[in-house]
Amino acid sequence: MSVLVDGADVESYHREGFVVLRGVVPRDVLDALAVGVEKNMANPSDWTNDYTPKGAGGRFFDDYVSWQRIHEFRDAALNGSLPEIAGALLGTRRPRFFHEHVLVKEPGTVTPTPWHHDDPYYGIDGMDNVSLWVPLDSIPESVALRCFRASHSSGRRFIPNRFKDDAPYLPSAQGFEPMGDPTGWWADPSVCACPAEPGDVVAFHFRTLHAAPGTENHSARRRVVSFRYLGDDARWAHRPWTTSPPFPDQNLAPGDLPDEDRFPTIDLK
């Protein structure tokens, strides 16, 4: 077992679909990631989004798959504590890095992160996976990530919603159901808030339902870099909509192991 993750953490992750790990990311890695975020915001990729409606307060910046051009993201993704944590939670000595995702809410951002789970957005099938949500700022409960306990194992899969307006990608799709009215999700007693400090990691499954409030009553930035990892059962998949990130197939077909340089494996010692 990793020195960063114990048996209780692994058990909690598989039972609840998420676990909060305290003080597992070194200060130098956090400082490097902060530099990487500033680079990313100054020079975003073609896949970037700004989810804040015109005239609304604050800014909700989003970008991903910049690790090959921003070395601070690459170093954190492929070395040190993050792949070690991923390997321990997934029970593998060879976790595969999928991509990083930058999410920045400036002070006074009215736009929430809507209820969703990541699995339907991704062109990946499999149950061995984890997102490591790494905050660079103090995140109190009022603006913290919310996770819905055990939702990863419910068997339910939801049509993804667009972050900009919370509208579904499609009205219906075989094997998926609409998210419905978000009011009920926010109020459900199975929802757990995950306040976190720099150095902490919120690890959650691709099928875990989660959301986060806006920051309209929060005076500080909320910078997060989330690192996604795949386990041994991951296979390439198609969805009834354009995936996010919109990775092209290139040489992959549904059912293939995503064994390409753009999804590198990390050999843990």
C-alpha positions as CSV (number, residue, x, y, z in Angstrom):
1,M,0.0,0.0,0.0
2,S,1.2,3.5,-0.7
3,V,2.5,5.7,2.1
4,L,0.0,8.3,0.9
5,V,-3.1,6.0,0.8
6,D,-4.0,3.4,3.4
7,G,-6.4,0.5,3.3
8,A,-9.2,2.5,4.8
9,D,-8.8,5.1,2.1
10,V,-9.1,2.5,-0.7
11,E,-12.1,0.9,1.0
12,S,-13.8,4.3,1.3
13,Y,-13.1,5.1,-2.3
14,H,-14.6,1.9,-3.6
15,R,-17.6,2.1,-1.2
16,E,-18.5,5.8,-1.5
17,G,-17.1,6.6,-4.9
18,F,-14.8,9.3,-3.4
19,V,-12.3,10.0,-0.7
20,V,-10.6,13.1,0.6
21,L,-6.8,12.6,1.2
22,R,-5.2,15.2,3.4
23,G,-1.8,16.8,2.9
24,V,-0.6,14.5,0.2
25,V,0.6,17.0,-2.4
26,P,4.0,18.7,-1.6
27,R,4.2,22.5,-1.6
28,D,6.7,22.6,-4.5
29,V,4.2,20.7,-6.7
30,L,1.4,23.1,-5.8
31,D,3.6,26.1,-6.6
32,A,4.5,24.6,-10.0
33,L,0.9,23.8,-10.7
34,A,0.0,27.5,-9.9
35,V,2.6,28.5,-12.5
36,G,1.1,26.1,-15.0
37,V,-2.4,27.5,-14.4
38,E,-1.2,31.0,-15.2
39,K,0.5,29.8,-18.3
40,N,-2.7,28.0,-19.4
41,M,-5.0,31.0,-18.8
42,A,-2.6,33.3,-20.7
43,N,-2.3,30.8,-23.6
44,P,-5.4,28.5,-23.6
45,S,-5.8,25.6,-26.0
46,D,-8.4,25.4,-28.8
47,W,-10.6,23.4,-26.4
48,T,-10.9,26.0,-23.7
49,N,-14.3,27.3,-22.4
50,D,-15.5,30.2,-20.4
51,Y,-18.8,29.2,-18.8
52,T,-19.8,32.6,-17.3
53,P,-22.8,34.2,-19.1
54,K,-22.2,37.7,-20.5
55,G,-22.9,40.3,-17.9
56,A,-22.8,37.8,-15.0
57,G,-20.3,38.2,-12.2
58,G,-16.9,36.6,-12.0
59,R,-15.4,34.1,-14.5
60,F,-15.5,30.3,-14.8
61,F,-12.4,29.3,-16.9
62,D,-12.0,25.7,-18.1
63,D,-9.3,24.0,-20.2
64,Y,-7.8,20.6,-20.6
65,V,-5.2,18.4,-22.3
66,S,-2.4,20.9,-22.1
67,W,0.1,18.6,-20.3
68,Q,2.3,18.1,-23.4
69,R,2.9,21.8,-23.7
70,I,2.9,22.9,-20.0
71,H,5.6,21.0,-18.3
72,E,4.3,21.8,-14.8
73,F,1.2,19.7,-15.6
74,R,3.2,16.9,-17.2
75,D,5.6,16.6,-14.3
76,A,2.8,16.4,-11.7
77,A,0.8,14.0,-13.8
78,L,3.6,11.5,-14.5
79,N,5.8,11.7,-11.4
80,G,5.5,11.9,-7.6
81,S,2.5,11.6,-5.4
82,L,-0.4,11.8,-7.9
83,P,0.3,8.7,-10.0
84,E,1.2,6.9,-6.7
85,I,-2.2,7.8,-5.3
86,A,-3.9,6.8,-8.5
87,G,-2.2,3.4,-8.6
88,A,-3.0,2.7,-4.9
89,L,-6.7,3.5,-5.4
90,L,-6.9,1.5,-8.6
91,G,-4.9,-1.4,-7.4
92,T,-2.4,-1.2,-10.3
93,R,1.3,-0.6,-10.5
94,R,0.8,0.9,-14.0
95,P,-1.8,3.6,-13.9
96,R,-2.5,5.3,-17.3
97,F,-2.7,9.0,-17.4
98,F,-5.8,10.2,-19.3
99,H,-5.7,14.0,-19.1
100,E,-5.6,17.0,-16.9
101,H,-8.4,19.5,-16.4
102,V,-8.0,23.1,-15.2
103,L,-11.0,24.7,-13.5
104,V,-10.8,28.3,-12.2
105,K,-13.6,30.2,-10.6
106,E,-12.7,33.9,-10.0
107,P,-14.2,35.6,-6.9
108,G,-17.9,36.4,-7.4
109,T,-18.5,33.8,-10.1
110,V,-22.3,33.1,-10.2
111,T,-22.0,30.0,-12.4
112,P,-22.1,26.7,-10.5
113,T,-20.5,23.4,-11.7
114,P,-23.7,21.6,-12.6
115,W,-24.6,18.1,-11.3
116,H,-23.0,15.5,-13.6
117,H,-20.7,12.5,-13.7
118,D,-17.6,12.4,-15.9
119,D,-18.1,8.9,-17.4
120,P,-20.7,9.9,-20.1
121,Y,-18.5,12.8,-21.3
122,Y,-15.5,10.5,-21.9
123,G,-14.8,8.1,-24.7
124,I,-13.6,5.5,-22.2
125,D,-15.4,2.5,-20.7
126,G,-14.3,0.6,-17.6
127,M,-14.8,0.8,-13.8
128,D,-11.1,1.2,-12.8
129,N,-10.5,4.9,-12.9
130,V,-10.0,8.0,-10.7
131,S,-10.0,11.8,-10.9
132,L,-7.6,13.5,-8.5
133,W,-9.1,17.0,-7.8
134,V,-6.2,19.1,-6.6
135,P,-7.0,22.5,-5.1
136,L,-4.5,25.3,-5.2
137,D,-6.5,27.6,-2.9
138,S,-8.3,27.1,0.4
139,I,-11.8,25.8,-0.4
140,P,-14.3,26.2,2.5
141,E,-17.5,24.2,2.6
142,S,-19.6,27.0,1.0
143,V,-17.8,26.6,-2.3
144,A,-16.6,23.0,-2.0
145,L,-17.0,20.1,-4.3
146,R,-20.1,18.0,-3.6
147,C,-20.1,14.3,-4.1
148,F,-23.1,12.0,-4.1
149,R,-22.3,8.9,-2.0
150,A,-22.2,5.5,-3.8
151,S,-23.6,7.0,-7.0
152,H,-20.8,5.4,-9.0
153,S,-22.2,1.9,-8.2
154,S,-25.9,2.6,-8.8
155,G,-25.8,1.5,-12.4
156,R,-27.4,4.7,-13.5
157,R,-25.8,6.8,-16.3
158,F,-26.9,10.2,-17.2
159,I,-26.9,12.2,-20.4
160,P,-24.3,14.9,-20.0
161,N,-25.3,18.5,-19.6
162,R,-23.5,21.5,-21.1
163,F,-21.8,23.5,-18.3
164,K,-22.7,26.8,-19.9
165,D,-26.5,26.5,-19.6
166,D,-27.0,23.1,-17.9
167,A,-28.9,21.8,-21.0
168,P,-28.6,18.2,-22.0
169,Y,-26.5,17.2,-25.0
170,L,-29.4,15.1,-26.3
171,P,-33.0,14.7,-25.1
172,S,-32.6,11.0,-25.0
173,A,-30.0,8.2,-25.5
174,Q,-30.1,4.5,-25.1
175,G,-28.5,3.4,-21.8
176,F,-28.6,7.0,-20.4
177,E,-31.2,9.0,-18.6
178,P,-31.7,12.8,-18.2
179,M,-30.3,14.5,-15.1
180,G,-33.7,16.2,-14.5
181,D,-34.3,19.0,-12.1
182,P,-31.0,19.8,-10.3
183,T,-32.8,21.2,-7.2
184,G,-33.3,17.7,-5.9
185,W,-29.7,16.7,-6.4
186,W,-28.4,19.7,-4.3
187,A,-30.8,18.8,-1.4
188,D,-30.3,15.0,-1.3
189,P,-29.0,13.8,2.1
190,S,-26.5,11.5,0.3
191,V,-24.6,14.5,-0.9
192,C,-21.3,15.2,1.0
193,A,-19.4,18.5,0.8
194,C,-15.6,18.1,0.5
195,P,-13.9,21.2,1.8
196,A,-10.2,21.1,1.1
197,E,-6.9,22.9,1.6
198,P,-3.9,23.2,-0.7
199,G,-2.1,19.8,-0.4
200,D,-5.3,17.9,-0.1
201,V,-6.8,15.7,-2.9
202,V,-10.4,14.8,-3.5
203,A,-10.3,11.5,-5.4
204,F,-13.5,10.5,-7.1
205,H,-14.7,7.9,-9.6
206,F,-15.7,8.8,-13.2
207,R,-19.2,7.7,-12.4
208,T,-19.6,9.6,-9.1
209,L,-22.1,12.3,-9.4
210,H,-20.7,15.7,-8.3
211,A,-21.2,19.4,-8.5
212,A,-19.9,22.7,-6.9
213,P,-21.5,26.0,-6.1
214,G,-20.5,29.3,-7.7
215,T,-18.3,31.7,-5.7
216,E,-20.5,34.8,-5.6
217,N,-20.1,35.1,-1.8
218,H,-16.5,34.0,-1.8
219,S,-13.7,36.6,-2.0
220,A,-10.9,34.4,-3.2
221,R,-10.0,32.5,-6.4
222,R,-10.9,28.8,-6.6
223,R,-8.2,27.2,-8.7
224,V,-8.2,23.4,-9.2
225,V,-6.3,21.1,-11.5
226,S,-7.9,17.7,-11.8
227,F,-5.8,14.7,-13.0
228,R,-7.6,11.7,-14.6
229,Y,-6.2,8.2,-14.5
230,L,-7.3,4.9,-16.0
231,G,-6.8,1.4,-14.6
232,D,-6.3,-1.9,-16.1
233,D,-9.9,-2.4,-17.5
234,A,-10.0,0.9,-19.5
235,R,-11.2,0.5,-23.1
236,W,-11.8,3.0,-25.9
237,A,-15.5,3.8,-26.4
238,H,-17.9,5.9,-28.5
239,R,-20.7,8.0,-27.2
240,P,-23.9,9.3,-28.9
241,W,-22.5,12.8,-28.6
242,T,-19.1,14.5,-29.1
243,T,-16.9,13.5,-26.1
244,S,-15.2,16.0,-23.8
245,P,-12.3,16.1,-24.3
246,P,-13.1,15.6,-28.0
247,F,-10.2,13.1,-28.6
248,P,-10.2,11.8,-32.1
249,D,-10.1,8.0,-32.6
250,Q,-6.8,8.1,-34.5
251,N,-5.8,4.4,-34.5
252,L,-8.3,3.3,-31.8
253,A,-11.6,1.5,-32.2
254,P,-14.2,0.8,-29.5
255,G,-13.0,-2.0,-27.2
256,D,-9.3,-1.2,-27.8
257,L,-6.9,-0.6,-25.0
258,P,-6.0,3.1,-25.2
259,D,-2.3,2.2,-25.4
260,E,-0.9,5.3,-27.2
261,D,1.6,8.0,-26.3
262,R,-1.2,10.5,-25.7
263,F,-2.3,8.2,-22.8
264,P,1.0,7.2,-21.1
265,T,1.3,4.6,-18.5
266,I,3.4,5.3,-15.4
267,D,5.5,2.4,-14.0
268,L,5.4,2.8,-10.3
269,K,8.4,1.5,-8.2
